[in-house]
Structure formats: structure tokens, C-alpha cells
Amino acid sequence: MRRPAMVFAPHPDDETLGCGGTILLKRRLDVPVRIVFVTDGSGSHPELLPPKELGELRAREAMEASEVLGVDASRVHLLGFPDRFLLEHRQEAVSRVAALLEEHRPEQLFVPYAAGENPDHGSTCHIVHEAIRRVNRPVTVLEYAVWSWRYWPHVRRDGSLWDPRTWVRNTASTVRGLVRSSAFRTCVDVQEVLAGKRAALARHTSQMERRHGDARWVTLRDVDGGEFLECFFDGFEFYRRIDFNPRPIS
């Protein structure tokens, strides 16, 4: 808990959902933490708000949420890659991440788990891993889940229990959910900072509240009837741990 860390969020809000409690605990101990927002988040509601305006809004929300988490603005990095198109900028992203690792030399890196449903999450994970290999320094990676929790039994699936199609769908979802859950063997108890985590997430207003009351504006509360969101507030944060050691230089 006392090791300096750098948190990589594919989109503004992932830092809070995936490891907000851990960040709060580290900052309570005055441990240095930096947050890197990789994309601008401009693709969450493209049909309802122009990407430029949405990206600017989410950048402001990212700064506000970081402040609630105890991370000063000088330790927040907005890389600004376009939401949903990170893969197209992979090499530039690797170079920028490697530069951050070289400059700040964190001991722990928090990154999204690659096997999720969102392509920017997988791209962020692979980009950070490639940057680590380029920098070639020892570091501990802790991969956090976001969309991987959207599987039965973590959230219920729709459909009649007597419908054979529901049984097949739920069984497949359960297998995926359990297999993915088994990867996360490092656990942090964050029960004492859950109020702070909720407060930080609330600063991501565009993801938590309907803009101007527009019923078309989908929020995190709408996903799986709210069950998905509550997965992040059961008092624990889970990680897949990978220790990187430098390769010998011949």
C-alpha cells in the first residue's frame, strides 16, 4: 500500500470504478499517486452531444474526481486519445506512456484487465505492457476489472428461468464470469473509504446523471438495473497481479 503508483484509466471514471478505494487508501498514507486518463471519453454519448464538447466535459469531470480521490491536478495526465479509436494510435500511446514511466518511475501500475468487452480497455492494458518492456525496469502491474463484472453470477441475466435459451445464455455467462473472476487473486479491503469512492464517482456527472433530464442519456445506474454499478461498492477491490523484472541487456 505504501508503494508509489500510477493509475491508467481508459476513460474518465474507470480510475474510480476499478481502484478508487485503493487510491484513497494510498493518499491517506501520503503515498504518491498519478492518474493517467488515456482517452478523452468523447464516445460515451455521441448521438446526444458533439464529441468535442463531451470530451471537454469529461476532462473537467476527471480533474474533479481526481481531486476527491486526493490526487492533485499536477499529478493528473490527460493523454486525450480519441475514445473508441485508441488502437489506431497505439505506437504514439506507447511512446507517451513509456516517457511517463521513465520520468516518474512508479513502483506499481494499475491498468484495466485486457479481457473485457471494451476495446479501449484491452488496448490500454497492452499499451502499458509494451511501454514497460520498452522501459525495462522492475514494476508491479495490478490489473483491475470493470466490464468483466458484467457477467452472471455478478449480475443477473434477463429472461424467464423456464426458457431454455435463458439457461444456455446464463450458463455461458456464468462460465465467463467465474473464469474471469478466478484471475483476480489480489484483494484490497476498501470498506472504510467507500463513501469517498462514491463521492469521486459522483463527480463523473455525465456518466451518473441524465443530462438535462434526457431519458435517452444512459448512465451507469442503468446498466443491468443498477446491479453492475453496485459490484464496485461491495467493500473490496480485486486485481490480477503481474511482477515485471528487467530483461538482461546483452
Backbone torsions as a table, in degrees:
resi	resn	phi	psi	omega
1	MET	NA	-21.5	-176.8
2	ARG	-94.9	9.0	-178.5
3	ARG	-89.3	133.0	178.0
4	PRO	-56.3	140.7	-171.8
5	ALA	-133.9	156.2	171.6
6	MET	-128.8	126.6	-176.9
7	VAL	-106.1	128.0	178.4
8	PHE	-107.2	120.5	179.2
9	ALA	-113.2	120.8	177.4
10	PRO	-58.7	-38.6	178.6
11	HIS	-137.6	154.2	172.9
12	PRO	-59.8	124.1	179.4
13	ASP	118.1	-25.4	179.7
14	ASP	-64.4	-32.8	178.8
15	GLU	-62.1	-37.5	-179.1
16	THR	-78.9	-46.8	179.9
17	LEU	-59.1	-49.5	-172.1
18	GLY	-79.0	-38.1	-174.4
19	CYS	-149.0	26.1	-179.8
20	GLY	-59.4	-39.2	179.0
21	GLY	-66.1	-40.6	178.3
22	THR	-63.7	-40.7	176.9
23	ILE	-60.4	-46.3	-179.7
24	LEU	-60.1	-43.0	179.6
25	LEU	-64.5	-41.4	177.6
26	LYS	-62.8	-43.9	-178.0
27	ARG	-68.2	-30.8	174.3
28	ARG	-59.1	-32.9	179.4
29	LEU	-90.1	6.1	-179.3
30	ASP	63.0	31.3	176.6
31	VAL	-81.8	132.3	179.2
32	PRO	-62.9	129.7	176.9
33	VAL	-134.3	134.1	172.4
34	ARG	-117.6	145.6	177.7
35	ILE	-118.6	129.9	179.4
36	VAL	-114.8	113.8	175.9
37	PHE	-92.4	114.1	-168.6
38	VAL	-80.0	-48.1	176.1
39	THR	-107.6	169.5	-176.9
40	ASP	-86.7	-4.1	178.7
41	GLY	68.7	17.1	-173.1
42	SER	-78.0	-1.1	-176.9
43	GLY	-102.7	9.1	-175.0
44	SER	-72.5	-34.7	-179.9
45	HIS	-139.2	58.2	-171.6
46	PRO	-63.8	-25.8	-178.1
47	GLU	-82.4	-8.7	-175.6
48	LEU	-115.3	-17.0	-179.3
49	LEU	-150.1	133.8	179.6
50	PRO	-55.8	139.6	-177.0
51	PRO	-52.7	-41.1	-178.7
52	LYS	-62.1	-46.2	-179.5
53	GLU	-66.1	-41.7	179.6
54	LEU	-66.0	-40.2	178.1
55	GLY	-61.9	-41.7	178.4
56	GLU	-65.6	-40.1	178.2
57	LEU	-62.4	-45.5	-177.7
58	ARG	-70.0	-28.5	174.9
59	ALA	-65.4	-42.5	177.4
60	ARG	-62.9	-43.1	179.2
61	GLU	-63.2	-38.0	179.1
62	ALA	-61.3	-42.8	179.5
63	MET	-66.0	-41.1	-179.7
64	GLU	-66.2	-43.5	179.4
65	ALA	-64.6	-39.8	178.7
66	SER	-61.2	-39.7	178.5
67	GLU	-62.2	-42.2	178.1
68	VAL	-63.3	-34.6	178.4
69	LEU	-75.8	-4.7	177.7
70	GLY	91.1	13.4	-178.8
71	VAL	-103.6	118.0	-177.6
72	ASP	-66.2	151.4	-178.5
73	ALA	-56.2	-31.2	-179.6
74	SER	-68.9	-13.0	-179.8
75	ARG	-109.3	15.7	177.8
76	VAL	-110.9	132.9	-177.8
77	HIS	-121.5	122.7	178.0
78	LEU	-105.7	102.0	-177.6
79	LEU	-75.3	-28.6	170.6
80	GLY	73.3	20.9	176.3
81	PHE	-69.7	149.2	-175.1
82	PRO	-67.6	130.0	177.3
83	ASP	-55.9	135.9	178.4
84	ARG	78.6	-6.8	-177.1
85	PHE	-127.0	25.6	-176.8
86	LEU	-61.5	-38.8	-176.8
87	LEU	-57.6	-31.7	-179.7
88	GLU	-69.5	-14.5	-178.2
89	HIS	-116.8	25.5	-170.7
90	ARG	-55.9	-50.8	-174.1
91	GLN	-65.9	-40.0	175.7
92	GLU	-63.0	-41.2	179.8
93	ALA	-63.6	-42.6	178.5
94	VAL	-59.6	-43.8	-179.1
95	SER	-63.5	-41.6	-178.7
96	ARG	-70.6	-38.9	177.1
97	VAL	-66.5	-43.3	178.7
98	ALA	-59.8	-38.7	178.4
99	ALA	-63.7	-39.6	177.6
100	LEU	-64.9	-41.6	179.4
101	LEU	-64.9	-39.9	178.5
102	GLU	-65.3	-42.1	-175.2
103	GLU	-73.0	-42.9	-170.3
104	HIS	-103.9	-19.1	174.0
105	ARG	49.7	56.1	176.4
106	PRO	-67.8	154.8	178.8
107	GLU	-94.0	-24.5	177.7
108	GLN	-126.7	141.6	175.5
109	LEU	-123.1	128.4	175.5
110	PHE	-104.0	121.3	-176.1
111	VAL	-135.2	156.8	178.7
112	PRO	-71.0	147.2	175.9
113	TYR	-64.2	135.2	-172.2
114	ALA	-72.4	-28.8	-171.8
115	ALA	-89.7	44.8	176.9
116	GLY	-99.9	-175.8	-177.1
117	GLU	-86.8	-16.9	-175.5
118	ASN	-95.7	124.0	-176.2
119	PRO	-62.4	-31.8	179.2
120	ASP	-66.1	-28.8	177.7
121	HIS	-67.8	-48.0	177.9
122	GLY	-62.4	-41.3	179.8
123	SER	-63.5	-42.0	179.2
124	THR	-60.6	-45.1	179.3
125	CYS	-59.8	-48.5	-177.7
126	HIS	-66.6	-36.9	178.6
127	ILE	-62.8	-45.9	179.9
128	VAL	-64.7	-42.3	178.7
129	HIS	-60.7	-41.6	179.3
130	GLU	-66.5	-38.9	178.1
131	ALA	-64.0	-38.1	177.8
132	ILE	-60.9	-45.7	179.9
133	ARG	-63.6	-34.5	179.6
134	ARG	-69.3	-42.7	-178.8
135	VAL	-72.3	-35.7	174.8
136	ASN	60.4	52.3	175.1
137	ARG	-126.2	153.9	177.9
138	PRO	-68.4	136.3	179.8
139	VAL	-161.2	150.6	176.2
140	THR	-103.1	126.7	177.1
141	VAL	-102.8	132.2	176.0
142	LEU	-120.4	108.4	-178.3
143	GLU	-88.3	128.2	-179.5
144	TYR	-108.1	151.0	-179.5
145	ALA	-98.6	145.3	169.7
146	VAL	-124.6	-77.3	-176.0
147	TRP	-74.8	-11.7	176.3
148	SER	-65.4	-21.1	178.8
149	TRP	-77.0	-7.0	-177.0
150	ARG	-86.2	51.9	177.5
151	TYR	-136.8	147.1	169.2
152	TRP	-61.1	136.1	10.5
153	PRO	-91.9	5.1	-179.4
154	HIS	-66.4	-39.4	172.7
155	VAL	-130.8	150.9	179.5
156	ARG	-76.7	154.9	176.7
157	ARG	-103.1	151.3	179.8
158	ASP	-76.1	158.1	173.6
159	GLY	119.1	156.8	179.5
160	SER	-70.0	138.4	178.9
161	LEU	-65.1	-20.2	-178.2
162	TRP	-93.7	0.2	179.1
163	ASP	-87.4	119.4	-179.9
164	PRO	-54.9	-33.4	179.5
165	ARG	-64.9	-35.2	177.5
166	THR	-65.3	-41.9	178.8
167	TRP	-60.7	-44.8	179.8
168	VAL	-63.0	-47.1	-178.1
169	ARG	-63.2	-44.6	-178.2
170	ASN	-68.5	-36.8	178.6
171	THR	-64.2	-45.1	178.2
172	ALA	-62.5	-40.7	179.7
173	SER	-65.6	-39.6	179.2
174	THR	-63.1	-43.8	178.9
175	VAL	-59.6	-46.9	179.0
176	ARG	-61.6	-44.0	-178.5
177	GLY	-62.3	-44.7	-178.2
178	LEU	-70.3	-39.9	178.4
179	VAL	-61.8	-45.3	-178.9
180	ARG	-68.6	-38.8	179.7
181	SER	-61.5	-34.6	-176.4
182	SER	-65.8	-16.6	179.9
183	ALA	-75.8	-21.6	-172.5
184	PHE	-96.5	93.6	-173.2
185	ARG	-107.7	-1.3	175.1
186	THR	-106.7	129.1	-173.6
187	CYS	-128.1	137.9	176.0
188	VAL	-119.8	126.8	177.3
189	ASP	-79.0	114.7	-176.8
190	VAL	-118.5	20.1	-175.0
191	GLN	-58.3	-36.2	-175.8
192	GLU	-74.0	-10.9	-178.7
193	VAL	-119.8	17.1	-178.2
194	LEU	-62.2	-35.9	179.0
195	ALA	-62.2	-40.9	177.6
196	GLY	-66.6	-37.1	178.2
197	LYS	-64.5	-43.5	177.5
198	ARG	-63.6	-39.2	180.0
199	ALA	-64.4	-39.5	178.3
200	ALA	-66.3	-43.6	-179.7
201	LEU	-64.0	-34.2	179.4
202	ALA	-62.3	-24.0	178.4
203	ARG	-71.2	-18.1	173.6
204	HIS	-84.3	65.9	-171.6
205	THR	-57.6	-39.0	-177.4
206	SER	-64.5	-20.2	179.6
207	GLN	-99.8	-13.3	-174.8
208	MET	-112.6	-20.5	-177.1
209	GLU	-130.6	148.4	176.3
210	ARG	-72.5	125.7	-178.6
211	ARG	-68.3	121.8	-179.1
212	HIS	54.4	27.6	177.8
213	GLY	71.3	13.6	-177.7
214	ASP	-69.7	117.2	-177.6
215	ALA	-63.8	-20.1	179.5
216	ARG	-77.9	-14.4	-176.3
217	TRP	-81.2	99.7	-176.5
218	VAL	-76.1	138.3	179.7
219	THR	-120.8	172.2	177.2
220	LEU	-62.9	-27.3	178.8
221	ARG	-65.8	-22.7	-177.0
222	ASP	-81.7	-19.5	-174.6
223	VAL	-70.0	120.7	179.9
224	ASP	52.5	39.4	175.7
225	GLY	62.9	23.2	179.2
226	GLY	95.5	-13.6	-178.3
227	GLU	-66.1	-38.2	179.3
228	PHE	-59.0	-47.3	-177.7
229	LEU	-62.0	-39.3	-177.7
230	GLU	-69.1	-15.9	175.4
231	CYS	-59.3	-24.8	-175.8
232	PHE	-90.8	1.7	-176.7
233	PHE	-130.0	33.0	177.5
234	ASP	-89.9	2.6	175.0
235	GLY	102.3	-1.8	-178.7
236	PHE	-138.9	147.6	173.3
237	GLU	-120.2	131.9	-172.5
238	PHE	-112.2	144.4	-176.4
239	TYR	-138.0	151.5	168.6
240	ARG	-100.2	117.2	-173.6
241	ARG	-96.6	134.5	175.4
242	ILE	-135.1	125.2	177.1
243	ASP	-99.5	119.7	178.2
244	PHE	-97.0	130.5	174.8
245	ASN	-115.8	143.6	-177.2
246	PRO	-62.9	143.7	176.1
247	ARG	-78.3	145.2	175.8
248	PRO	-62.3	138.1	178.1
249	ILE	-96.3	116.2	-176.4
250	SER	-83.0	NA	NA
